[in-house]
Amino acid sequence: MTTTSHPLLGVVELGAPGFWMADIRYGARDVSIDLTIDGRDVTAAQIETLVPSVHEIERLDRAARLAILEDARSDPDDDPAAPLYVAHHHSELPSDEYERLFGTGRCDPAIFASALERLVLVRVGLYPESEDRRVLMDYSIDPDATDYLLCVGFDSEGRAVAVDLES
């Protein structure tokens, strides 16, 4: 079986489905990075250039946070995920816990930008066979306090294309 080396994940076997995972240090936290291959046609070039460094994670993190803020400011009729994330936690958490996590006791769209700045990156998922969601970045207000995530998907061109709420 052919192998290649990903700078963050190490040796990856090509030619068969598989899953690889590693924890990396990003800022003051450990972040999980994983790679999922479903088919047999993924090339070494696709793997080696797919988020090859922490520097690339930093660039995507900035873009993801901008996408989350744009989502928070979007028309409520479009069912944006970021306001739903905040509203869900406002309704489910005790008021003191919500205030500790989000920095305010209010659930007001005017404060979403400052509240969402508290999100932490917890996972980077790599899907080389996907055109529309090649990279997924998962954010949490606190992974110990909630299972809900805001997930930002990036297409094959590196553009943020979706912000979704997941649990």
Rosetta silent file (secondary structure, phi, psi, omega in degrees, C-alpha in Angstrom):
SEQUENCE: MTTTSHPLLGVVELGAPGFWMADIRYGARDVSIDLTIDGRDVTAAQIETLVPSVHEIERLDRAARLAILEDARSDPDDDPAAPLYVAHHHSELPSDEYERLFGTGRCDPAIFASALERLVLVRVGLYPESEDRRVLMDYSIDPDATDYLLCVGFDSEGRAVAVDLES
SCORE:     score description
SCORE:     0.000 S_00000001
   1 L     0.000  139.712  179.520    0.000    0.000    0.000 S_00000001
   2 L   -78.016  142.746  176.888    1.250    3.501   -0.847 S_00000001
   3 E  -125.678  160.622  172.265    1.838    5.957    1.954 S_00000001
   4 E  -141.605  169.343 -179.252    2.380    9.679    2.232 S_00000001
   5 E  -118.337  123.521  173.982    3.223   11.956    5.099 S_00000001
   6 E   -94.469  134.691 -175.725    0.949   14.731    6.279 S_00000001
   7 L   -57.583  -28.982 -178.999    2.828   17.413    8.256 S_00000001
   8 L  -103.602  -26.711 -174.987    0.351   17.345   11.164 S_00000001
   9 L  -101.453  -17.879 -178.416   -1.043   13.802   11.031 S_00000001
  10 E    88.766 -149.404 -174.819    2.029   11.777   10.107 S_00000001
  11 E   -72.305  130.504  179.337    1.965    8.728    7.829 S_00000001
  12 E  -123.654  129.965  177.491   -1.259    8.218    5.862 S_00000001
  13 E   -86.062  132.018  178.771   -1.998    5.086    3.854 S_00000001
  14 L  -103.694  158.556  175.094   -3.461    5.676    0.407 S_00000001
  15 L    97.171    0.171  178.545   -5.548    3.358   -1.698 S_00000001
  16 L  -154.749  153.532  176.177   -8.084    2.316    0.935 S_00000001
  17 L   -60.543  151.157  179.086  -10.600    4.006    3.231 S_00000001
  18 E  -173.978  172.727 -179.317   -9.259    5.095    6.582 S_00000001
  19 E  -139.687  129.650  179.077   -9.287    7.535    9.478 S_00000001
  20 E  -127.828  144.356 -176.329   -6.276    9.313   11.016 S_00000001
  21 E  -145.582  147.978  174.617   -6.265   11.574   14.035 S_00000001
  22 E  -151.594  158.642  171.468   -3.846   13.659   16.066 S_00000001
  23 E  -106.161  135.383  177.608   -3.975   16.345   18.715 S_00000001
  24 E  -123.802  157.730  176.783   -2.078   19.538   18.022 S_00000001
  25 E   -89.654  124.763  176.985   -1.372   22.547   20.173 S_00000001
  26 E  -133.875  112.580 -173.319   -3.207   25.625   18.929 S_00000001
  27 L    65.265 -129.184 -178.801   -2.975   28.674   21.133 S_00000001
  28 L   -98.767   10.592 -173.413   -3.424   27.548   24.711 S_00000001
  29 E  -128.021  157.430  168.177   -5.478   24.466   23.827 S_00000001
  30 E   -86.996  134.995  179.301   -5.159   21.045   22.297 S_00000001
  31 E  -121.996  134.818  177.787   -7.187   20.758   19.103 S_00000001
  32 E   -82.664  134.641  174.045   -8.107   17.486   17.462 S_00000001
  33 E  -124.916  132.744  179.821   -7.328   17.182   13.753 S_00000001
  34 E  -139.172  156.064 -178.506   -8.590   14.238   11.766 S_00000001
  35 E  -126.348  129.872  177.587   -8.579   12.979    8.214 S_00000001
  36 E  -120.043  125.189  175.049  -11.268   10.785    6.698 S_00000001
  37 E  -118.554  123.225 -178.415  -10.768    8.935    3.417 S_00000001
  38 L   -98.281  -25.821 -174.680  -13.775    7.042    2.072 S_00000001
  39 L  -116.523 -162.433 -176.216  -12.487    5.870   -1.306 S_00000001
  40 L  -113.046   -0.409 -171.336   -9.407    4.599   -3.047 S_00000001
  41 L  -105.384   13.593  179.082   -8.550    7.502   -5.360 S_00000001
  42 L   -74.864  135.033 -177.366   -7.092   10.082   -2.960 S_00000001
  43 L   -98.155  162.610  176.859   -3.621   11.207   -4.024 S_00000001
  44 H   -60.207  -40.404 -179.809   -0.569   12.069   -1.955 S_00000001
  45 H   -61.462  -39.002  178.463   -0.767   15.683   -3.216 S_00000001
  46 H   -62.644  -37.610 -178.041   -4.339   16.003   -1.929 S_00000001
  47 H   -76.636  -48.918 -173.333   -3.225   14.868    1.523 S_00000001
  48 H   -63.542  -29.910 -177.351    0.074   16.724    1.802 S_00000001
  49 L   -98.123   -1.923 -177.892   -1.418   20.118    0.927 S_00000001
  50 L   -84.717  102.892 -176.519   -4.622   19.783    2.976 S_00000001
  51 L    46.190   70.407 -173.678   -4.098   22.086    5.992 S_00000001
  52 L   -80.520   -4.819 -174.720   -0.369   21.387    6.111 S_00000001
  53 L  -155.758  164.717  173.630    0.495   23.608    9.085 S_00000001
  54 H   -64.183  -32.921  176.795   -0.680   25.392   12.195 S_00000001
  55 H   -58.008  -41.629  177.956   -0.202   28.592   10.182 S_00000001
  56 H   -67.863  -35.511  175.214   -2.898   27.391    7.775 S_00000001
  57 H   -63.330  -39.784  177.456   -5.163   26.583   10.731 S_00000001
  58 H   -60.083  -44.121  179.366   -4.658   30.165   11.939 S_00000001
  59 H   -63.295  -46.233  179.442   -5.734   31.512    8.532 S_00000001
  60 H   -66.896  -35.604  177.727   -8.795   29.266    8.417 S_00000001
  61 H   -60.990  -45.002  178.006   -9.637   30.108   12.030 S_00000001
  62 H   -61.106  -44.760  179.869   -9.746   33.823   11.191 S_00000001
  63 H   -65.667  -39.134  179.634  -11.954   33.129    8.153 S_00000001
  64 H   -65.019  -42.389 -179.747  -14.223   30.819   10.168 S_00000001
  65 H   -65.336  -37.524  174.979  -14.729   33.401   12.902 S_00000001
  66 H   -64.206  -40.822  178.661  -15.646   36.012   10.294 S_00000001
  67 H   -63.806  -39.058  177.905  -18.137   33.561    8.770 S_00000001
  68 H   -64.333  -42.597  178.781  -19.672   32.945   12.214 S_00000001
  69 H   -66.279  -39.620  175.631  -20.042   36.700   12.782 S_00000001
  70 H   -61.990  -41.377  177.551  -21.607   37.150    9.339 S_00000001
  71 H   -61.942  -42.194 -179.448  -23.980   34.315   10.159 S_00000001
  72 H   -63.218  -29.854 -177.941  -24.851   35.988   13.486 S_00000001
  73 L   -94.068    0.271 -175.966  -25.702   39.209   11.639 S_00000001
  74 L   -77.343  169.045 -178.401  -27.701   37.555    8.869 S_00000001
  75 L   -59.102  126.455  179.472  -31.450   37.765    8.369 S_00000001
  76 H   -58.704  -24.582  177.993  -33.289   35.751   11.054 S_00000001
  77 H   -68.623  -16.890  178.609  -35.573   34.369    8.342 S_00000001
  78 H   -86.221    4.987 -178.293  -32.549   32.509    6.929 S_00000001
  79 L    53.176   57.023  179.346  -32.277   30.439   10.151 S_00000001
  80 L   -65.036  144.935 -175.858  -28.692   31.435   10.975 S_00000001
  81 H   -76.418  -38.971 -174.256  -26.844   28.969   13.189 S_00000001
  82 H   -62.467  -46.952  177.079  -24.868   31.392   15.397 S_00000001
  83 H   -64.146  -34.448  177.351  -27.895   33.142   16.985 S_00000001
  84 H   -64.495  -39.335  177.591  -29.528   29.759   17.487 S_00000001
  85 H   -59.031  -48.237 -179.744  -26.373   28.534   19.250 S_00000001
  86 H   -65.756  -47.107 -178.083  -26.472   31.489   21.649 S_00000001
  87 H   -62.398  -40.500  178.515  -30.256   31.283   22.163 S_00000001
  88 H   -59.057  -47.517 -178.139  -30.121   27.534   22.821 S_00000001
  89 H   -68.868  -32.868  177.141  -27.538   27.969   25.552 S_00000001
  90 H   -62.899  -38.842 -177.663  -29.428   30.920   27.015 S_00000001
  91 H   -82.281  -23.886 -174.365  -32.531   28.779   27.388 S_00000001
  92 H   -98.552  -28.003 -175.658  -30.756   25.601   28.568 S_00000001
  93 L   -93.243  150.013  170.459  -28.034   26.784   30.943 S_00000001
  94 L   -58.505  147.670 -173.425  -28.458   28.234   34.416 S_00000001
  95 H   -57.636  -38.452 -179.800  -28.136   32.027   34.188 S_00000001
  96 H   -68.993  -35.067  177.233  -24.837   32.172   36.097 S_00000001
  97 H   -69.113  -42.402  177.513  -23.292   29.486   33.833 S_00000001
  98 H   -60.324  -45.736 -179.320  -24.518   31.265   30.698 S_00000001
  99 H   -64.346  -38.956  177.674  -23.062   34.542   31.935 S_00000001
 100 H   -62.221  -43.731 -176.067  -19.731   32.867   32.772 S_00000001
 101 H   -75.697  -43.661 -172.476  -19.495   31.305   29.310 S_00000001
 102 H   -99.156   -7.432  176.508  -20.849   34.110   27.145 S_00000001
 103 L    80.168    8.911  179.261  -19.744   37.129   29.211 S_00000001
 104 L  -160.670  158.520  175.648  -23.276   38.468   29.578 S_00000001
 105 L   -93.994   -6.843 -175.238  -26.631   37.401   30.901 S_00000001
 106 L   -90.542  151.281  171.787  -28.480   38.727   27.863 S_00000001
 107 L  -117.316   75.940 -172.986  -29.477   36.871   24.735 S_00000001
 108 L  -124.175  129.314  179.821  -29.566   39.874   22.460 S_00000001
 109 H   -53.417  -25.259 -179.952  -28.358   39.888   18.831 S_00000001
 110 H   -66.005  -22.986 -177.465  -26.488   43.114   19.595 S_00000001
 111 H  -102.956    1.071 -175.671  -24.065   41.216   21.853 S_00000001
 112 H   -57.834  -39.249 -177.440  -23.517   38.160   19.642 S_00000001
 113 H   -59.434  -48.216 -178.925  -20.198   39.413   18.287 S_00000001
 114 H   -70.392  -36.031  178.808  -18.598   39.719   21.726 S_00000001
 115 H   -66.245  -42.245 -176.701  -20.208   36.488   22.965 S_00000001
 116 H   -73.338  -18.546  175.316  -19.068   34.505   19.932 S_00000001
 117 L   -63.486  -18.995 -178.810  -15.475   35.739   20.323 S_00000001
 118 L   -81.231   -7.185  179.143  -15.337   33.378   23.315 S_00000001
 119 L   -62.294  144.766  176.704  -15.711   30.319   21.088 S_00000001
 120 E  -117.579  142.278  174.988  -12.770   27.928   21.048 S_00000001
 121 E   -73.501  126.956 -178.988  -11.654   25.760   18.171 S_00000001
 122 E  -116.030  -21.932 -176.250  -11.962   22.124   19.220 S_00000001
 123 E  -155.602  144.024  170.373  -11.607   20.136   15.986 S_00000001
 124 E  -122.408  117.239  178.398  -10.414   20.379   12.398 S_00000001
 125 E  -104.636  132.453 -177.717  -11.843   17.697   10.119 S_00000001
 126 E  -113.530  128.125 -176.835  -10.235   17.023    6.736 S_00000001
 127 L  -133.404   82.166 -172.298  -12.215   15.441    3.893 S_00000001
 128 L   -61.845  -20.377 -177.957  -10.079   15.444    0.716 S_00000001
 129 L   -87.473   -7.429 -177.550  -12.813   13.848   -1.415 S_00000001
 130 L   -95.193  132.139  175.999  -15.377   16.566   -0.709 S_00000001
 131 L   -83.045  -38.834 -172.643  -15.580   19.633   -2.937 S_00000001
 132 L   -95.472  -14.220  177.244  -18.020   21.622   -0.799 S_00000001
 133 L  -142.371   60.969 -177.750  -16.847   20.696    2.716 S_00000001
 134 L   -69.078  -34.924  178.298  -13.173   19.822    2.379 S_00000001
 135 E  -128.605  132.981  173.730  -12.349   21.265    5.804 S_00000001
 136 E  -119.814  130.161  177.791  -14.696   21.478    8.787 S_00000001
 137 E  -116.215  122.957 -175.942  -13.778   23.550   11.823 S_00000001
 138 E  -104.474  131.564 -177.779  -15.771   22.889   14.985 S_00000001
 139 E  -121.602  146.012  177.793  -16.179   25.540   17.690 S_00000001
 140 E  -136.733  149.875  173.154  -17.549   25.346   21.230 S_00000001
 141 L   -73.517  -30.886  176.366  -18.201   27.876   23.938 S_00000001
 142 L  -172.775  107.352 -177.225  -16.855   25.237   26.355 S_00000001
 143 L   -60.190  -21.098  177.893  -16.502   21.552   25.445 S_00000001
 144 L   -83.147  -17.264 -176.092  -16.955   20.581   29.114 S_00000001
 145 L  -103.601  -18.998 -175.350  -20.255   22.489   29.393 S_00000001
 146 L  -151.389  150.532  173.410  -21.977   21.660   26.105 S_00000001
 147 L   -96.435   -5.024 -178.124  -22.048   19.135   23.276 S_00000001
 148 L   -79.618  140.948 -178.509  -23.317   21.744   20.806 S_00000001
 149 E  -129.408  150.433  163.360  -20.917   23.035   18.163 S_00000001
 150 E  -101.568  123.318 -175.273  -20.813   25.715   15.538 S_00000001
 151 E  -114.134  127.894  178.881  -19.239   24.103   12.471 S_00000001
 152 E  -110.511  124.009  179.566  -17.748   26.099    9.626 S_00000001
 153 E   -99.690  138.886  177.623  -17.282   24.317    6.310 S_00000001
 154 E  -116.806  137.656  179.635  -14.652   25.288    3.749 S_00000001
 155 L   -82.363 -176.019 -176.669  -14.812   24.307    0.089 S_00000001
 156 L   -67.271  -14.638  177.248  -11.962   23.040   -2.083 S_00000001
 157 L   -94.718    0.793  178.592  -10.924   26.658   -2.783 S_00000001
 158 L    84.182   15.871  179.202  -10.557   27.436    0.919 S_00000001
 159 L   -94.690  137.528  174.270  -13.688   29.611    1.135 S_00000001
 160 E   -69.127  122.991 -174.434  -16.015   29.433    4.131 S_00000001
 161 E  -117.662  -12.891 -177.277  -19.273   28.152    2.639 S_00000001
 162 E  -159.421  145.921  169.617  -21.456   27.197    5.616 S_00000001
 163 E  -124.796  120.859 -175.858  -22.016   27.717    9.306 S_00000001
 164 E  -127.377  152.674  173.499  -24.034   24.936   10.895 S_00000001
 165 E   -97.725  127.972 -179.764  -25.204   24.021   14.386 S_00000001
 166 E  -130.522  154.976  174.323  -24.355   20.442   15.380 S_00000001
 167 L  -132.848    0.000    0.000  -24.742   18.413   18.521 S_00000001
